[in-house]
């Protein structure tokens, strides 16, 4: 069974940091590009960051450049999103996505940035 399980979400204060993890199973993780998306209340889902299958190519939304870092460890079948200098507008449900010929989505993890 294909699974993508996000973890690491929670409540943090503005300016704080959080690291999200997404563990994949049931497919050949190392051959898939991985991405993080987010969806805030009342807004459409947006791409936050992406990383190629071996980790050599990364891309970020303009709103998170310089603050977020995406990385992966194929030996652990895991992709990470390090989030620093968090802002209230970063509050959203964050989703992990695996893409090749077939796309897989995780269930999401809530990130709330509030004082």
Number of C-alpha atoms within 10 A of each C-alpha: 5 11 15 22 17 23 15 14 18 14 14 18 14 17 14 14 16 17 16 21 21 25 20 25 14 9 15 11 22 19 14 21 20 29 26 25 19 22 19 17 9 6 9 9 15 14 17 23 23 25 22 18 18 15 17 8 11 15 15 19 13 9 11 17 12 11 13 20 20 23 22 21 14 18 8 12 16 20 27 22 23 14 20 17 15 22 18 15 12 20 20 21 18 26 25 28 22 24 16 12 6 7 11 16 19 19 13 22 21 19 22 21 20 16 9
